[in-house]
Amino acid sequence: MKSTPRSLLLKLLIIGLLLAALAWLASIALNRSGDASAQLGQAVTPALISQGEYLARVGDCVACHTARGGKAFAGGLGIESPIGTIYSTNITPDKQTGIGDWTYGEFERAIRRGVGHDGSALYPAMPYPSYAKVSDADMQALYAYFMQGVQPVEQANQANDIPWPLSIRWPLAYWRTLFSPSPESAAEALKVTTRDADAQIARGAYLVQGLGHCGSCHTPRALTMQEKGLDESTADYLSGAELNDWAVPSLRGMPHWSQDEIVDYLGTGRNAKASVAGEMTDVVANSTSHMSDDDLHAMAAYLKSLAADGQPASAHQPERSEATTRKLTAATDLTLGERLYLDNCGACHFVAGDGAPRVFPRLDGASVINAQNPSALLHVILAGAQTPSTARAPSILPMPGFADRMDDAEVAELATFLRQGWSNDAPAVSAEQVAAVRASLAGEHVGEKELAPSDE
């Protein structure tokens, strides 16, 4: 069919509008790319390096930029993403393979603007949309630390395992322009959201939204992979998500935890109700356990200040809990799931499912058990978990995995009991779901890091 002059004109108009839009986005990206030639504007002192070391802990830089068994910050860790495996880069001050020749401007625009050393767009596995909120003073301290406080390591960067055409970088510049704020607009947004907050909550917002980049895992993402919110101006922010088939709980308000319980969890990996598992273990070990008490309390105060809509944990129901406890205590007419619980779990978590404070996590009401997606729970049952040893709690408390002890049907029965016993109220688990998680565990590669943690 031949095009009419009118339809041809319409097509040309649409193409022209698309090109104009792309050019407009490109101009914004160029204007927001930062000054790569900028130099550090202050003397590097031991105090500045020490401050930068602390901030690098807050940002958990070592977790992603250190391969399993590798040297600190030398890169090479495989990070699983929806488009393939992204390998972290060497950020030691080695001049050949690291960042030793980078100016302050190149360092700043990589962290806060998502622009690489060569001007290419970085994959948002690097959480620069959150790091855009990092202040100029903290950026300078970080640069001082990485240039003069980190041991240089000569280690070439590993090529990403991303198939073409997803490996093409230039479209990421448009993604960055659309979805990642400039440092200037991010600072203004933070100022607006904390305008009426006290100093402690304002500090907590800065840490959670910025270097802590908690939203990277705890905020749901849109189809185009950007977080649905970067601060509490949207109800989606920190409302929980599913990443790499892990259920990540909401952090909004955390009504079932006190502020002190949040501080204990972040500082030690355990509190009176829960213990860390999955990727959150690394976050506590490498980052939050090294933070000051004041900063941990600030983060907890900020999280408690958020509206608690969407909190996934079930409400405590004493009558239901007591009924389960009585049946397990009597140990008669038990289902297979109940028998498996008594034989394998009851010694630590007890018939009441309340565990032991700061030792064995509480099962009654736990978010990981009540999540719609049971994969995180199945992962813990099959592979086990252990708390990290931290300065505040220098002990490792392991839970064994039961992959070799139970088949898929048995794990499904046990998980179903956990999800429907006491106050818990979540859908049953099938043997097919267990098999899928078991297969994913068997296929995991040593040294790879998933983007999703579990926090209980």
Residue, then its C-alpha position, 0 to 999 in steps of 0.5 A: m500500500k502506498s503512503t499518502p502525502r498526509s501519512l508520510l508527513l505524519k511519519l516524518l513529524i513523529i520521527g522529527l519529534l523523536l529525534a528532537a526528544l533524543a537531542w534534548l535528553a542528550s543535551i541534558a545528559l551533557n550538561r549534567s555530566g560534571d567537570a572531569s578536570a576538577q581537582l580536589g580543593q583541599a589538602v589531604t590530611p589523616a583526618l580526611i582520609s579517616q573520614g573517607e574510610y568511614l564513609a566507604r564503610v557506610g556505602d559498603c563499597v568493599a562488598c561489590h568491589t571485592a571478589r570472593g577471596g580477592k584483594a579489597f577493592a580490586g574488583g572482579l565480583g560477578i553481580e547478577s542482573p536481569i541483563g547478564t553478569i556485571y563484573s565490578t571494577n578495580i577501584t584501588p589507586d593502581k595507575q594501570t588497572g585501577i583509578g590511580d590516575w583519576t582526577y577528583g572530577e572523574f571520581e565524582r562524576a562516576i559515583r554521583r552521575g554514573v559517568g565512567h572514566d572514558g565518558s561512557a554511561l555506567y550500569p545502574a548496578m552502581p547505585y549512582p541514583s542514590y549516591a547523587k545525594v552524597s555531599d561535596a564534603d563527603m565526596q572529597a573525603l571518599y576521594a582522599y581515602f581511595m587515593q591515599g588510604v587504599q592499597p593499590v592492586e594491579q588487577a585488570n578488569q573483567a569484561n561483563d557477560i552481557p549479550w548484544p545488544l544489551s551490552i550497548r552502553w549509549p542508551l544508558a545515557y538516556w536512562r540516566t537522564l530520565f531516572s537518575p537525579s543530578p547531585e544538585s537536584a538530589a540535594e534539593a530533594l533531600k532538603v525538601t523531604t527533611r525540611d520539618a524533620d529534626a536533626q537526627i531524622a535528617r541525618g538518617a534520611y541522608l544516610v538511608q537515601g544516599l550512601g546507604h542506598c537502601g532503596s536499591c534493594h528495598t524499593p520496587r522497580a519499574l519495567t525500565m528498572q529504575e526504582k519507583g521512588l528515591d525518597e519518601s515523597t512516594a509511597d513506593y520508597l522502601s515498601g519492599a520488593e522482589l529481586n532475583d527471586w528473593a522477597v525483600p521486606s518493607l522498611r517503612g515504619m517497621p511497626h513490629w520493631s522498636q528503634d533499638e531493635i533496628v539498631d541492634y540488627l544493623g549493628t550486630g546482625r541480630n536482635a530479640k526477634a530476628s537474625v540476618a540471612g542472605e545478602m544482608t549478612d554481608v551488609v552488616a558484616n562489611s558496612t552497618s556493623h562499622m557505623s557509629d551508634d549515633d548514625l545507626h540510631a539516626m537511620a533507625a529514627y528515619l525508618k521509624s518516621l516513615a508511614a508503615d503502609g504495606q508492612p508485610a509481617s503478619a500481626h500477632q494473633p495470640e489464640r492462633s499462636e497458642a493453638t499451634t504451641r499446644k499441638l506441638t507440645a502434645a505431639t499427637d496427630l501431627t502433620l508431616g510438616e509439624r513432625l519435621y519442625l519438631d525433629n529439625c527446628g524445635a530445639c532452637h526455635f521452640v514449640a512457641g516459635d519464639g526462638a531465643p532473643r539475639v540467638f535464634p530468630r523468632l518465627d512467629g510473625a517473621s516477614v521472611i516467612n510471611a512473604q508472598n514469595p517463599s523463595a527466601l525462606l526455602h533458600v534458608i531451609l535448604a542452604g542454612a544461614q549464619t550471623p556475622s561476627t562483628a565488634r558488637a557481637p563477636s560470635i557466629l551463630p550458624m543454622p545448618g542447611f537441610a538440602d541433603r536431609m529433606d527432599d523437595a516434598e518434605v521441605a514444602e511440607l515444613a515451609t507450609f507449616l511455618r507459613q501457616g502455623w502460629s500467627n503466620d498467614a501465607p500461601a502453601v508451598s509446593a514441591e515444584q517451588v522447592a525444586a526450583v530453589r534447589a536448582s538455583l542453589a546448585g547453579e550458583h557460581v562461586g564469587e557471584k553476588e546477587l542484588a537482593p538480600s533477605d533480612e530475616 
